[in-house]
Amino acid sequence: MSGDVELDPEYVAARRVLLDALGALGVHRKAVVLVGAQAIYLRVGAGDMAVAPFTTDGDLALNPAVLDDEPILAEALRAAGFDLAVKPGTWSLADVQIDLLVPSSLGGPGRRSARLGPHGTEVARKAKGLEAALVEHSMIRLTALEAGDTREFEVAVAGLAALLIAKLHKLAERESTPERWAPKDGLDVLRILRGADLPQVANTLVGLEADAIAGAVTGEARVYLERLFASRRGHGSAMAVRASAGLEDAATIAASCEALAKSLLADWKSP
C-alpha cells in the first residue's frame, strides 16, 4: 500500500481486527488463505484510481484438508473476544466482521453451513468460487495499518487470478437480486484488471481451469467475465461505475472494464 494514500479509519480497523482473528486462529493459520478486498489491496495497492482502497471487514478461506481438530475454532475465536454475529461463519469484534469461508465443493452437504468435523457447522459457511484460492496463493507478511501496532503474520494470500474468480462468482450470484448488489465488488474487479499483468493472469487461469479442485469454478468465471465486464453495459461494469460515481468519469470506467476484460479473455486460451 502506498504510503501517501490516506486510509479510511474503518479500513484501518478492519485490518486491526483481521490481525486479531489471525492471532486467535493460532495453529489453524496454516489452513487459512486471505481473500476478499484486503487481499486485493495487498496485491495491487491503491492503483491509479481516485477511489481509495476501502473495506470494513475481512474474509478468510479455510482449507478443510489441513485444518487441525484442535483447538476448536469457535472456542479460540470466542476466547479472543469474537462473537458469532451471523450464523454460519460471520464473526464480529469491535463492530468489524470477519467471515470464515470454505469453498463450496469442499464444505460438505447442505446449502450454507460448512461441515468441519469437530468444529461443527456454524463456525464457517460455504462460498462458491473460493476453490482457486486454495490452489493459487503465496505467503505475504501482513502488518497493521496504524502506528503503534507492531503485530505481523506470515499468511497465505490468494493470487490475482484466484481473487478475480472469487469476485466474478460473487457478482454473478447476486446479479439477479438488486438488494444484494455491492457495487464495490465491480470496482474491485477493475482494480485487479488494471493492476495485473493480464497475460500472466491469463496463463494462471489456464492452469487453474485444468486443476482438479479449481477447474469447474474457473471455467464458470470465464463465462462471467465475458457477460459481466466485456461490455460497458454489463452488470459488473455498471457496478464499477456506481462505486466510483462522483470520483471517476463513468464513461471512462465502463470503457476500461470492457477493454481490459476483452484483453484478458483474448489471452485466456482453453487448457
Summary of the structure (lengths in Angstrom):
residues: 271
radius of gyration: 17.9
end to end distance: 34.0
largest distance: 52.4
contacts: 952
relative contact order: 0.13
helix: 51%
strand: 16%
